[in-house]
Amino acid sequence: MARVLEQLSENAYFNSTFHWLMFGGRNFEQATCLLSDQNINYDTSITLVFDEYQPRNTTRYEVYEVTGTVKRRGGRVNFELLGIVPSLMDLPKRVALHRDLDGIELRTALTTVNQHQPRPFIEKLNSVKRPKSYSATTHCYQIAKLLQMKLKFKLTMVLTNDWRFDLIGQNSSQGVVGQIQTNEVDFGITPFAMTPERLTFCDFTIEIAHGTFYTVFRHPKSLNNNNIFLLPFETLLWIMIGIVFCAVALVQAISIVCNRQTASVRSCIDSLVDQSLLGTLGVLCQQGLHHRIIWMSSNKILILVAMVFSMILLQFYSTFIVGYQLITPPKTINTLQKLLDSNIKMSVENLSYQYDFFRRTKNPTALQLYETKILPNKYGFVNISFGIQLVKRGGYAFHCETSYGNTLIIETLTEREICELQQVEIYPQRAVHLPMIKGSPLRELFKVNLQLLKESGLLAYHHSRNYIPRPKCNKQSNNHAEQIYLTDVRFAFLLLGAGMAASVAMLSSELAFERLQHWWRRYQTPTTPLIPDGFVWLN
């Protein structure tokens, strides 16, 4: 029988999958000593029956429940009497009693996420301040402390510098993944999301938190990269406006050419520029006109209609410009594809599970985003504090777990900048679980007690402390005109600069032409000056 029990222990058959009924005859000490050496854990279900000798050839049976904790962690096997029955047909039922772990020592693994810790790491785990770095480990540690008090076990923590998801399926004990898949520890304090490749090396309990992985950026006010002044109308409408006023200028030019008397003082070219081109621009800009332009009835009708047309367009245009300063523009970059198509640069929090996602993802948009915006960027992977600074600067999107990134957002960004924030998802939001070694005898015990903690509200309490929600936009305190930046109106300055440069160039060419013309006249005229008619020399 010893060899049989040894074989069962090596294959871990004393688990929750099987229910065992064993007979020990009348050898109580021998049977209990033999079972005490077996791999009997918390999830073992063994009923042990002994014969009790009675006179008059009557037999009664003592029924014991055999229980344990975790054998490899020094757990002891206990024998609890369930009752004495006269027949094997009347075996007492096992009663699910509340049992603790009897003070055994469990080992757990957690990661420091390769972050420099100037103080002992335990101080970070017990900190009551708002988290500014990866906080899921802190949340899970507080939950493990509640389980420790409830189930009465000791806890030894193994610090690792990373998750090391790249070691899944390899015989390595590095990182939290390696510690769990080689059964060096009993469970992990750093939580995991449930993914297909992780189901192969660990078991999961229940959802203890919900990660919030978003790409955060300040939505640009204008999606027109060239000219804010073209925003009120679409391109086709601007083309139609240009065609209409070109037609007005052409009709004015034809009228000037057909009526040469209007250009008696100045040259015909000057009249065309003054009356047709500048006059048409004056109509467009709602400016006054010279009376000599509109002395004809046909011109009066044309200019009147053009002014009404311009006035109607100006109402729509000016309304948009005023609204642009008072109303927050709509946030149209709300998908990953639109973010990819925009000119916004992108950075990612420098954590290993971010690299793991881009290495395993099949999403073509996410892969294209990684290849075009993240890899070529010198700020492709940065720490979270620098990433939030890039978001504040504008023109940058930063991907991180916002549960602790929101703390830096609240402290770094102003209320107006918070109202400009927009979030998009690169990968779906996932629940995180407490990971345990594969086939752990404590899995159901942890699941039940974690569910009790969840129902009592303790999980929600610690979740609210370590997972900071997204800051809300306070529109009442943000009720002010939107600022206009130099980059928004740079086209006006470029237009002014181009006009001034053209004017200086024209002035220079006119001066040069006048000097050349004056020189040519002096060269052609004789040395003796001609005396005009009606003039005589006094001397």
Salt bridges, closest charged atoms under 4 A:
GLU52 OE1 - ARG60 NE 3.29
GLU65 OE2 - ARG94 NH2 2.86
ASP102 OD2 - ARG76 NH2 2.80
GLU123 OE1 - ARG119 NE 3.59
ASP166 OD1 - ARG164 NE 3.00
ASP186 OD1 - ARG72 NH2 3.04
ASP186 OD2 - ARG73 NE 2.94
GLU197 OE2 - ARG360 NE 3.92
ASP203 OD1 - LYS438 NZ 3.39
GLU207 OE2 - HIS210 ND1 3.61
ASP274 OD2 - ARG266 NH2 2.84
ASP356 OD2 - ARG198 NH2 3.94
ASP356 OD1 - ARG359 NH2 2.74
ASP356 OD1 - ARG360 NE 2.75
GLU411 OE1 - LYS132 NZ 3.14
GLU417 OE2 - ARG218 NH1 3.66
GLU417 OE1 - LYS392 NZ 2.91
GLU420 OE1 - ARG218 NH2 2.69
GLU420 OE2 - ARG416 NH1 2.74
